[in-house]
């Protein structure tokens, strides 16, 4: 089998399923529920949008790396399957599929883990998009509250 060069994070650390899952979980936690009793202010909205933007930007790289890892493990699985097919050629035809399957268990498991990590990262990216939309809606409500509150003025005038 050829040696596959795994993708690396910008800090040089090799991308693993565990690192993808860790980044995705941190990002998921940043998109916390917004149904608590916190008083929403314009400053809160700005800070929350900045934090959501920071995580969304990071998730683009996480998803990219998760997809690269998924593709690399798929290549490894395909190569292992091809080699196993050649290796079992002398066995009876009815045994060959089973022998190929048994010979590639490790590669299939690695691919499945990478595929699950990619899907989680992608879903967390979507969650961050939804979270941003919720915060923007809250921001609009906060703005309307300030506009309709007696004694407040809108804008610099």
C-alpha positions as a Markdown table, in Angstrom:
| # | Residue | x | y | z |
|---|---|---|---|---|
| 1 | Unk | 0.0 | 0.0 | 0.0 |
| 2 | Unk | 1.2 | 3.5 | -0.7 |
| 3 | Unk | 2.0 | 5.8 | 2.2 |
| 4 | Unk | -0.7 | 8.5 | 2.3 |
| 5 | Unk | 0.3 | 11.9 | 3.6 |
| 6 | Unk | -2.3 | 13.0 | 6.1 |
| 7 | Unk | -3.5 | 16.6 | 6.1 |
| 8 | Unk | -2.2 | 18.9 | 8.8 |
| 9 | Unk | -3.7 | 21.8 | 10.8 |
| 10 | Unk | -2.1 | 25.2 | 10.3 |
| 11 | Unk | 0.0 | 24.6 | 13.5 |
| 12 | Unk | 1.5 | 21.5 | 11.8 |
| 13 | Unk | -0.4 | 18.9 | 13.9 |
| 14 | Unk | -1.7 | 16.0 | 11.9 |
| 15 | Unk | -5.4 | 16.0 | 11.4 |
| 16 | Unk | -7.1 | 13.1 | 13.2 |
| 17 | Unk | -10.7 | 12.1 | 13.8 |
| 18 | Unk | -10.2 | 13.0 | 17.4 |
| 19 | Unk | -9.0 | 16.6 | 16.6 |
| 20 | Unk | -11.9 | 17.1 | 14.1 |
| 21 | Unk | -14.4 | 15.9 | 16.8 |
| 22 | Unk | -12.8 | 18.2 | 19.4 |
| 23 | Unk | -12.9 | 21.3 | 17.3 |
| 24 | Unk | -16.5 | 20.5 | 16.2 |
| 25 | Unk | -17.6 | 20.0 | 19.8 |
| 26 | Unk | -16.0 | 23.3 | 20.9 |
| 27 | Unk | -17.8 | 25.0 | 18.1 |
| 28 | Unk | -21.1 | 23.3 | 18.9 |
| 29 | Unk | -20.9 | 24.4 | 22.5 |
| 30 | Unk | -20.3 | 28.0 | 21.4 |
| 31 | Unk | -23.7 | 28.0 | 19.7 |
| 32 | Unk | -25.4 | 27.6 | 23.1 |
| 33 | Unk | -29.1 | 27.8 | 23.5 |
| 34 | Unk | -30.5 | 31.4 | 23.6 |
| 35 | Unk | -33.5 | 30.7 | 25.8 |
| 36 | Unk | -31.9 | 31.7 | 29.1 |
| 37 | Unk | -32.8 | 34.8 | 31.2 |
| 38 | Unk | -30.0 | 37.0 | 29.9 |
| 39 | Unk | -30.9 | 40.6 | 29.2 |
| 40 | Unk | -30.1 | 41.3 | 25.5 |
| 41 | Unk | -28.4 | 44.5 | 24.8 |
| 42 | Unk | -26.8 | 45.9 | 21.6 |
| 43 | Unk | -23.4 | 45.1 | 23.1 |
| 44 | Unk | -24.4 | 41.6 | 23.8 |
| 45 | Unk | -25.6 | 41.2 | 20.2 |
| 46 | Unk | -22.4 | 42.5 | 18.8 |
| 47 | Unk | -20.3 | 40.3 | 21.0 |
| 48 | Unk | -22.4 | 37.2 | 20.2 |
| 49 | Unk | -22.2 | 37.8 | 16.5 |
| 50 | Unk | -18.4 | 38.3 | 16.7 |
| 51 | Unk | -18.0 | 35.0 | 18.6 |
| 52 | Unk | -20.3 | 33.2 | 16.1 |
| 53 | Unk | -18.3 | 34.6 | 13.2 |
| 54 | Unk | -15.0 | 33.5 | 14.8 |
| 55 | Unk | -16.3 | 30.0 | 15.2 |
| 56 | Unk | -17.9 | 29.9 | 11.7 |
| 57 | Unk | -14.6 | 31.0 | 10.2 |
| 58 | Unk | -12.8 | 28.3 | 12.0 |
| 59 | Unk | -15.3 | 25.6 | 11.0 |
| 60 | Unk | -14.6 | 26.3 | 7.4 |
| 61 | Unk | -11.1 | 25.0 | 8.0 |
| 62 | Unk | -12.3 | 22.1 | 10.2 |
| 63 | Unk | -14.7 | 21.0 | 7.5 |
| 64 | Unk | -12.1 | 21.2 | 4.8 |
| 65 | Unk | -9.7 | 19.1 | 6.9 |
| 66 | Unk | -12.4 | 16.6 | 7.8 |
| 67 | Unk | -13.2 | 16.2 | 4.1 |
| 68 | Unk | -9.5 | 15.7 | 3.3 |
| 69 | Unk | -9.2 | 13.1 | 6.0 |
| 70 | Unk | -12.3 | 11.3 | 4.8 |
| 71 | Unk | -10.9 | 11.2 | 1.2 |
| 72 | Unk | -7.5 | 10.0 | 2.3 |
| 73 | Unk | -9.0 | 7.2 | 4.4 |
| 74 | Unk | -11.3 | 6.3 | 1.4 |
| 75 | Unk | -8.2 | 6.0 | -0.8 |
| 76 | Unk | -6.5 | 3.8 | 1.8 |
| 77 | Unk | -9.6 | 1.6 | 1.9 |
| 78 | Unk | -9.8 | 1.4 | -1.9 |
| 79 | Unk | -6.1 | 0.4 | -2.1 |
| 80 | Unk | -6.5 | -2.2 | 0.7 |
| 81 | Unk | -9.5 | -3.6 | -1.1 |
| 82 | Unk | -7.7 | -3.9 | -4.4 |
| 83 | Unk | -4.6 | -5.5 | -2.8 |
| 84 | Unk | -6.9 | -7.9 | -0.9 |
| 85 | Unk | -8.7 | -8.8 | -4.1 |
| 86 | Unk | -5.3 | -9.7 | -5.7 |
| 87 | Unk | -4.2 | -11.6 | -2.6 |
| 88 | Unk | -7.3 | -13.9 | -2.5 |
| 89 | Unk | -7.3 | -14.8 | -6.2 |
| 90 | Unk | -6.2 | -18.4 | -5.5 |
| 91 | Unk | -9.1 | -19.0 | -3.2 |
| 92 | Unk | -12.4 | -20.3 | -4.4 |
| 93 | Unk | -14.7 | -17.6 | -5.8 |
| 94 | Unk | -17.3 | -18.1 | -3.1 |
| 95 | Unk | -14.7 | -17.3 | -0.4 |
| 96 | Unk | -13.1 | -14.3 | -2.0 |
| 97 | Unk | -15.6 | -11.6 | -1.0 |
| 98 | Unk | -15.5 | -12.7 | 2.6 |
| 99 | Unk | -11.7 | -12.8 | 2.6 |
| 100 | Unk | -11.5 | -9.3 | 1.1 |
| 101 | Unk | -13.9 | -8.0 | 3.7 |
| 102 | Unk | -11.9 | -9.5 | 6.6 |
| 103 | Unk | -8.7 | -8.2 | 5.1 |
| 104 | Unk | -10.0 | -4.6 | 5.0 |
| 105 | Unk | -11.8 | -4.3 | 8.4 |
| 106 | Unk | -9.3 | -1.8 | 9.8 |
| 107 | Unk | -9.5 | 0.5 | 6.7 |
| 108 | Unk | -13.3 | 0.3 | 6.6 |
| 109 | Unk | -13.5 | 1.3 | 10.3 |
| 110 | Unk | -11.1 | 4.2 | 9.8 |
| 111 | Unk | -13.1 | 5.4 | 6.8 |
| 112 | Unk | -16.4 | 5.2 | 8.7 |
| 113 | Unk | -14.9 | 7.1 | 11.6 |
| 114 | Unk | -13.6 | 9.8 | 9.2 |
| 115 | Unk | -17.0 | 10.0 | 7.5 |
| 116 | Unk | -18.8 | 10.4 | 10.8 |
| 117 | Unk | -16.4 | 13.1 | 11.9 |
| 118 | Unk | -16.9 | 15.0 | 8.6 |
| 119 | Unk | -20.6 | 14.8 | 8.9 |
| 120 | Unk | -20.5 | 16.1 | 12.5 |
| 121 | Unk | -18.2 | 19.0 | 11.4 |
| 122 | Unk | -20.5 | 19.9 | 8.5 |
| 123 | Unk | -23.6 | 19.8 | 10.8 |
| 124 | Unk | -21.9 | 22.0 | 13.4 |
| 125 | Unk | -21.1 | 24.4 | 10.6 |
| 126 | Unk | -24.8 | 24.5 | 9.8 |
| 127 | Unk | -25.6 | 24.9 | 13.4 |
| 128 | Unk | -23.3 | 28.0 | 13.6 |
| 129 | Unk | -25.2 | 29.4 | 10.6 |
| 130 | Unk | -28.5 | 28.9 | 12.4 |
| 131 | Unk | -27.1 | 30.3 | 15.6 |
| 132 | Unk | -26.0 | 33.5 | 13.7 |
| 133 | Unk | -29.5 | 33.9 | 12.3 |
| 134 | Unk | -31.0 | 33.6 | 15.7 |
| 135 | Unk | -28.7 | 36.2 | 17.1 |
| 136 | Unk | -29.4 | 38.5 | 14.2 |
| 137 | Unk | -33.2 | 38.1 | 14.9 |
| 138 | Unk | -32.6 | 38.9 | 18.5 |
| 139 | Unk | -30.5 | 41.9 | 17.4 |
| 140 | Unk | -33.5 | 43.2 | 15.4 |
| 141 | Unk | -35.8 | 42.8 | 18.4 |
| 142 | Unk | -33.3 | 44.6 | 20.6 |
| 143 | Unk | -33.1 | 47.4 | 18.0 |
| 144 | Unk | -36.9 | 47.7 | 17.9 |
| 145 | Unk | -37.0 | 47.8 | 21.7 |
| 146 | Unk | -34.6 | 50.7 | 21.8 |
| 147 | Unk | -36.5 | 52.5 | 19.0 |
| 148 | Unk | -39.9 | 52.2 | 20.6 |
| 149 | Unk | -38.8 | 52.9 | 24.2 |
| 150 | Unk | -39.9 | 56.4 | 25.2 |
| 151 | Unk | -37.0 | 58.8 | 25.8 |
| 152 | Unk | -34.6 | 57.0 | 23.5 |
| 153 | Unk | -33.4 | 58.3 | 20.2 |
| 154 | Unk | -32.2 | 56.3 | 17.2 |
| 155 | Unk | -29.0 | 57.4 | 15.5 |
| 156 | Unk | -26.7 | 60.3 | 16.1 |
| 157 | Unk | -29.4 | 63.0 | 15.9 |
